[in-house]
Amino acid sequence: MWKHILARVEDRQISLDDLHRLQFWVRTGPVAPDGDWYKDFGSFIVCGSGELPKTVLAKGMVSLGARLD
């Protein structure tokens, strides 16, 4: 997942502050629900299904599933 995100830092204008928020969130060991979910980090959104992150969306793109806080 990190390689995918870092490849998009420049082209999708992902901020370093938001990357730090993602890093902190991952380190907390979040529990993802069954099914589709997303987590908004401000300049990007991580989407997943079950325990697996699947894609990174740019800010403003439509995400599906349960919103994680």
N, C-alpha and C positions, 0 to 999 in steps of 0.2 A: 504494500500500500504506500509506503514512504516514497519509493522510487517513482510511482505514478504521480503522487502529489508534487514532489520536487520538480518533475518534468513540466508541471503546469504552473509553477510559481510565477514565471515571467509572462507566459501567454495568457493566463487568466487573472493576472494581477492579484495573486494571493499574498496577503501581508504576512510578514514575519511574526507579528503579534498573534495573528490567528493560527499560524503554525505552532507557536508555543502553547496556545490554548488546546490545540489538538494533542500535542505531546503530553500535556498535563492530564488531559481527559483519558488518554490511553493508559497512562501510568496508574490511574485510579482503579483500573480493572473493571470498566463498566460492563453491566449485564445487558445484553441486547434481547429484545423480545423475539418470540417466534414470528416469522413473517417479515414483511418489509418495514424498514425504519429509516429515519434520517436524523442527522445532527447538524444544526446550523452553527457555523463558526464565524459568521459575519461576512467575510470575503469569499467564502466557499461553503459548500454543503457536502458532507460525506453521507452516502446512501448505502444501505446494506440490506441483507436478508438473513435472518437468524443471527448467528454469531459472526458472520463474515461480512466485512465491508466490500462493496462491489464497485462503486464508482465515486467520482468527485464531480460535483456540479459547480458551475460558476454562480456567483451571487445573482439572485433574481430568477434563476431557472426553477421550474416546477418540480417539486419532489413529492414522492408518494410514500405512504405508510405512516407509521406512528412517529410523532416527533419526540425525540429524546431531549431532556433538559440537561 
